[in-house]
Amino acid sequence: MMLMMNKNMVKLMLWLAAVYLLVPWMLSGNHYVMSTVVAALVIGGVALSWALLGNLGGMVSFGHAAFFGVGAYVSALASIKLNLPVLLAIPLGGLGAVLASVAMLPALRLRGPYFALAILAYAHIFRIIATEWRQVTGGSGGVAQIPGLPTIMGFDFSSKLGAYLVVLTLVLLFALLYRHIRSSHYGIALRAMHASEDATRVVGVNSTLLKGMMLLVSAFMAGVFGAFNAHTINFLEPDYAFSSLWVTLPIVAAIFGGYRTIAGPILGALVVYLADQLLFKSLMPIGHQLVLGVLLVAMIALSPTGLLPLARKIMPRKKNA
Amino acid sequence: MTQLVLQALYSGLLQGGSYALIALGLALVFGTMKVINLAHGELVLLAAYIAYAIESGLDLGPMFAIPVALVIVSLASMSVCFIVSRVRQDREINSLILTYGIGVILTNLILLIWKADVHSSGSSWLQEAFVLGPFYSMRSEVLFFMVSLVLMGALWWWLSRSWYGRALRAVAANRDAATLMGVDPGRTELVSFLVAGLLAAFAGVALFSYGVIQPAYGGALTVKAFIITVLAGIGSIPGVLVGAILLGVAEALTVTLASSALQELAGMTLFLLVLLLMPNGLFGAQRRRG
């Protein structure tokens, strides 16, 4: 048993060393690939937050662009207008997204497609607010010169390498949080709800409260990644911050990797986004998202639980061998 | 001022006609298959682009595009049905994501073929003013409002009198009972997608005749159609027409009294209000709460 633990620990350390040291070292010369990897991890983070809501809460959202955009705007404006340090502004962006999701709580009473489209309606409303509330958001012209990540102890986090390390840490922290929720007694109740919501209610679980909490957590995660993204690209406009891309890409990534797993959405985002940007975009400059759509349809039609579970089925882990 | 408001009411009424056609397709499919086809707006847009292709390529009016659009769009709609019926597990969630993916495919196909430019009909006959008492509109608006009314009448007749129409309503009401009565639910679903495609083809040609089209517009059309079905409550054609006119009027009034940038907000607010306050819609008795 101890030996197993140690083996797993060693494995984990090797993995961490690889993603924190080996990847930056390998990509250090290539700025374009590095910034694409950073963007892919941002999408991976949103995909994780989408999958959390779908897997634990049993809700499909087409409105994650709202959380992403609200997080981005709150953080950017807090750092510009209130002169808040960027590292404080980013979690504040997450809280802004939570506030936005509180407005969505009444929609939790709705079932399946009604919830999905009600969330979409909220997302549209937030985009219109960002466009029309000119005094604060700068309207459709957007917000420019958003301060970047700071320099701490001589290390410039606004560099490509710094951004990579920050976003990687954020993704890993949220993955830990997700794992923690899933294995807590909340997670057990949520899994029971997935099997039968009525039965779970009967034994005394407040399912609406639990779903609401998942919505808030998911909103916080997406908001933090929106905020981080705003401080790395230093510019925001409503059509970008609330773009449907922040819905499409995470959904494709989560479905591709397997939205019932934790690693699936993150790995899915890396594969899908890197393939999209480095391969499909150069092959067909216009309409390369076509490939994403085909991927999504193929995955749902052939293996709706994603590639990761499929891979595990084909190559079962050698147990006690 | 009163004149402006009345004019907005009139324009909204005309707009509601083709909105109703889009929403009816969505509602039919939802009725039989319990699936919201998120690619429905893109099907409508496909028809609009076919009309554009025929007008710009062959120099024929948009009306001549109707036969071509009918064939292509209903085939596309039936392919959606074919793919959606493959989904077995977690049907509700997976079919939503699936049709969303089909919508992404169609949007990007349109983008690939016709580029991102905004298009509208060049037909001067269709765009000529049509004056009715104190009200103004384009000829195309009145024409297609009439077409929608006729189509809705035909649909009502078909649903209540023909064998397939009745089968469709039977499957929508109780799938298992309908199967026991000898109705093939799979076939009925296919028919509902076919009819949805036919309606979408007319709606698309109408859209191109009086408005502007661009590749990203499909999603907004789906949302509008869904808003209308929510307003109407599912199960009545007159309900859908009233819901569609309500949405058209709300949008037109917002544009007249506030600004055109807020047009979408009107529909969304109406949607959320009805969904949260009157979850059975204005006319229906469908249960939506969890």
Chai-1 contact restraints between the chains, C-beta under 6 A:
chainA,res_idxA,chainB,res_idxB,connection_type,confidence,min_distance_angstrom,max_distance_angstrom,comment,restraint_id
A,V60,B,I93,contact,1.0,0.0,6.0,A-B,restraint_1
A,V60,B,L96,contact,1.0,0.0,6.0,A-B,restraint_2
A,P106,B,L276,contact,1.0,0.0,6.0,A-B,restraint_3
A,R109,B,R289,contact,1.0,0.0,6.0,A-B,restraint_4
A,L110,B,R288,contact,1.0,0.0,6.0,A-B,restraint_5
A,R111,B,R288,contact,1.0,0.0,6.0,A-B,restraint_6
A,R111,B,G290,contact,1.0,0.0,6.0,A-B,restraint_7
A,G112,B,E92,contact,1.0,0.0,6.0,A-B,restraint_8
A,P113,B,I36,contact,1.0,0.0,6.0,A-B,restraint_9
A,P113,B,L96,contact,1.0,0.0,6.0,A-B,restraint_10
A,Y114,B,R288,contact,1.0,0.0,6.0,A-B,restraint_11
A,A116,B,L96,contact,1.0,0.0,6.0,A-B,restraint_12
A,L117,B,F226,contact,1.0,0.0,6.0,A-B,restraint_13
A,A118,B,L275,contact,1.0,0.0,6.0,A-B,restraint_14
A,A121,B,M268,contact,1.0,0.0,6.0,A-B,restraint_15
A,A121,B,F271,contact,1.0,0.0,6.0,A-B,restraint_16
A,A121,B,L272,contact,1.0,0.0,6.0,A-B,restraint_17
A,H124,B,E264,contact,1.0,0.0,6.0,A-B,restraint_18
A,H124,B,M268,contact,1.0,0.0,6.0,A-B,restraint_19
A,I125,B,M268,contact,1.0,0.0,6.0,A-B,restraint_20
A,I128,B,L265,contact,1.0,0.0,6.0,A-B,restraint_21
A,T248,B,V104,contact,1.0,0.0,6.0,A-B,restraint_22
A,I286,B,L111,contact,1.0,0.0,6.0,A-B,restraint_23
A,G287,B,N108,contact,1.0,0.0,6.0,A-B,restraint_24
A,G287,B,L111,contact,1.0,0.0,6.0,A-B,restraint_25
A,G287,B,L112,contact,1.0,0.0,6.0,A-B,restraint_26
A,Q289,B,N108,contact,1.0,0.0,6.0,A-B,restraint_27
A,L290,B,I105,contact,1.0,0.0,6.0,A-B,restraint_28
A,L290,B,N108,contact,1.0,0.0,6.0,A-B,restraint_29
A,G293,B,G101,contact,1.0,0.0,6.0,A-B,restraint_30
A,G293,B,V104,contact,1.0,0.0,6.0,A-B,restraint_31
A,G293,B,I105,contact,1.0,0.0,6.0,A-B,restraint_32
A,L296,B,G101,contact,1.0,0.0,6.0,A-B,restraint_33
A,V297,B,G101,contact,1.0,0.0,6.0,A-B,restraint_34
A,V297,B,I102,contact,1.0,0.0,6.0,A-B,restraint_35
A,I300,B,N94,contact,1.0,0.0,6.0,A-B,restraint_36
A,I300,B,I97,contact,1.0,0.0,6.0,A-B,restraint_37
A,I300,B,L98,contact,1.0,0.0,6.0,A-B,restraint_38
A,A301,B,R86,contact,1.0,0.0,6.0,A-B,restraint_39
A,P304,B,N94,contact,1.0,0.0,6.0,A-B,restraint_40
